[in-house]
Amino acid sequence: MRPVPYRQVVRVSDHSCTYYDQQAHTFFDGTVEVDMTPLYGRFLPLLGDGAAILDAGCGSGRDALAFAKLGYSVTAFDASPALAALAENHTGQPVYCLRFQDITWQEQFDGIWACASLLHVPTVELPDVMDRLRAALKPGGILYASFKYGSGEREHHGRHFTDLDEPGLAGLLDQVPGLEPVETWVTGDLRPGREAERWLNTLLQRTD
C-alpha cells in the first residue's frame, strides 16, 4: 500500500507527534540549516549514483532536499502533519504523513535515512519497526539511524525518547534478523551550542 499525502491522513497523534505539531515552526527553524555533511559522508558513499532513498521521519525536509539536489531519488515522510506540511513546502515534493509502525514498502529503497527519528519509537515497538525498515530496503541496502546516547526510555518536555548505547543496539539487532552493522560511532550534536550532547550513529545493511 502506498502512503497518501499528509493532507488525506486521519489518525490519532501520540505525545511526541503532538509536540511537533505544536512546535513545528520552532523545530523547523532550529534544524533546517544544520550542516549534516559529516554524516552524509558516511552514508552516501555506500549507495550508487541516483539511488532511491527514504527519508524516514524527515522533520524539516533538510536532508531530503540535500539528497535530491545531489541527484538521488527521494521519498520522505513524517508523523507530524504540521512538519510534513513545512517539509513539503521546503523540498518542493510530496511528503507523506506516516508513522514508522505503519510503513509497508517492500524492497523499494537502496538507502533509508532515519536521522534522529527512530528515537521516538517505544522500545517494545522498535524490533517490528526495524523489521519494517529492513523489508523496505532492497537486498544489500543501507539503513542509517541515530539515537540519543544512553539506555532506557524517558519523557522530556512532552516527547518520548528511547535512548540507545552500543549494548542496547546489539540487543535490538539480535531481534531483527537480516540487518547487520556496517559501522557504529558516537558523535556530538551538530547543532551550535549543543555539541556536548552525544548521539549513537549506526549504519546497517540488509543481508537477507
C-alpha positions in Angstrom: 0.0 0.0 0.0 1.4 3.4 -1.0 1.2 6.1 1.7 -1.1 9.1 0.9 -0.1 12.7 1.2 -0.4 14.1 4.7 -3.5 16.2 4.0 -5.5 13.0 3.5 -4.5 11.2 6.6 -6.7 10.9 9.7 -5.0 9.3 12.7 -4.5 9.7 16.4 -1.3 11.5 17.4 1.0 10.3 20.2 2.5 12.7 22.6 5.7 13.2 20.6 3.7 13.9 17.5 1.5 16.4 19.3 4.7 18.2 20.5 6.0 18.5 16.9 2.6 19.7 15.7 2.6 22.4 18.3 6.3 23.3 17.9 6.6 22.8 14.2 7.9 26.2 13.2 10.3 26.4 16.1 11.7 23.0 15.3 11.9 23.7 11.6 13.8 27.0 12.2 16.2 25.3 14.6 17.1 22.3 12.4 16.7 23.3 8.7 20.2 24.9 8.4 22.2 22.4 10.4 25.2 21.2 8.4 24.9 17.4 8.2 27.7 16.9 5.7 29.8 14.8 8.1 27.0 12.2 8.4 26.2 12.3 4.7 29.8 11.4 4.1 29.4 8.1 5.9 26.1 7.2 4.3 26.0 8.3 0.7 29.3 6.6 -0.4 27.6 3.2 0.3 24.9 4.0 -2.2 25.1 4.1 -6.0 24.5 7.1 -8.2 20.8 8.1 -8.3 20.0 5.6 -5.6 16.5 5.6 -4.1 16.5 7.0 -0.6 13.7 7.0 2.0 14.0 9.9 4.5 12.2 8.3 7.4 11.0 10.9 9.8 12.2 13.8 7.7 11.4 16.7 10.1 12.1 19.9 8.3 12.9 18.1 5.0 16.5 19.4 5.2 18.1 16.1 4.4 15.5 15.1 1.7 16.3 18.3 -0.1 20.0 17.8 0.2 19.8 14.3 -1.2 17.5 15.4 -4.1 20.0 18.2 -5.0 22.7 15.5 -5.2 20.7 13.6 -7.8 19.2 10.9 -5.6 15.5 9.7 -5.9 14.0 10.7 -2.6 10.8 9.7 -0.8 10.1 11.4 2.5 7.6 11.0 5.4 7.0 12.4 8.9 4.4 11.5 11.5 3.6 15.2 12.3 1.1 16.7 9.8 2.5 20.2 10.6 6.1 19.2 10.0 5.1 17.3 6.8 3.5 20.4 5.5 6.6 22.5 6.2 8.9 19.9 4.7 6.7 19.6 1.6 7.0 23.4 1.1 10.7 23.3 1.8 11.5 20.4 -0.6 9.0 21.1 -3.3 8.0 17.5 -3.4 5.3 15.4 -1.7 5.9 14.5 1.9 3.8 11.8 3.4 2.3 11.8 6.9 3.1 8.3 8.2 4.2 6.5 11.4 7.1 4.1 11.3 4.7 1.5 12.6 2.5 1.7 9.5 5.1 1.6 6.7 4.6 -1.3 4.2 7.2 -0.8 1.5 8.9 -3.9 0.2 12.4 -3.8 -1.4 12.0 -0.3 -2.7 15.0 1.6 -1.4 18.7 1.5 -1.7 19.1 3.5 1.4 17.0 4.6 4.4 17.9 7.7 6.3 16.4 7.7 9.8 18.2 10.7 11.5 17.0 11.5 15.0 13.6 10.0 14.3 13.5 6.3 15.5 14.4 7.6 19.0 10.7 8.4 19.5 9.6 4.8 18.9 8.9 3.0 22.2 11.4 0.2 23.0 8.7 -2.5 22.7 7.8 -1.4 19.2 11.4 -1.0 17.9 12.0 -4.6 16.7 8.9 -4.5 14.5 9.7 -1.1 13.2 13.3 -2.1 12.4 12.0 -5.2 10.6 9.7 -3.0 8.5 12.6 -0.8 7.5 14.6 -3.9 6.6 11.8 -5.1 4.4 11.6 -1.7 2.7 15.3 -1.9 1.7 16.5 -3.7 -1.4 18.8 -6.6 -0.6 22.2 -5.1 0.3 20.6 -1.8 1.1 21.8 0.5 3.8 20.0 2.0 6.8 21.4 5.0 8.8 19.9 5.6 12.2 20.7 7.8 15.2 19.7 7.8 18.8 20.4 9.9 21.8 23.3 8.1 23.6 22.2 6.2 26.7 19.9 3.4 27.8 16.2 3.2 28.6 13.1 5.2 27.9 12.2 8.7 29.2 9.8 11.6 28.7 11.3 15.0 28.2 9.3 18.2 27.6 6.4 16.4 26.1 8.3 13.9 23.9 9.1 10.2 24.4 12.7 9.1 23.9 14.2 5.7 23.6 18.0 6.1 24.2 20.5 3.5 22.9 24.1 2.7 23.5 26.2 0.0 21.9 24.9 -2.9 24.0 21.3 -1.6 23.5 21.8 -1.5 19.8 23.3 -5.0 19.8 20.3 -6.3 21.8 17.9 -4.7 19.4 19.6 -6.1 16.3 19.5 -9.6 17.9 15.7 -9.3 17.4 15.9 -8.3 13.8 17.4 -11.0 11.5 18.7 -9.6 8.2 20.1 -6.3 9.5 23.9 -6.4 10.2 26.0 -3.5 11.4 28.5 -1.9 9.0 29.7 0.8 11.3 28.7 2.3 14.7 30.1 5.5 16.2 29.4 8.3 18.7 29.2 12.0 17.8 28.4 15.3 19.4 25.3 17.1 18.4 25.8 19.1 15.2 23.6 22.0 16.4 25.5 25.0 17.6 25.7 25.2 21.4 24.7 21.6 21.9 27.9 19.8 21.0 28.2 18.2 24.4 25.1 16.1 23.7 26.1 12.6 22.4 24.5 10.6 19.7 24.8 6.9 18.8 25.0 6.6 15.0 24.8 3.3 13.1 24.9 2.1 9.5 23.2 -1.2 9.0 22.9 -3.4 5.9 20.2 -5.7 4.8 21.8 -9.1 4.4 18.9 -11.5 3.7 
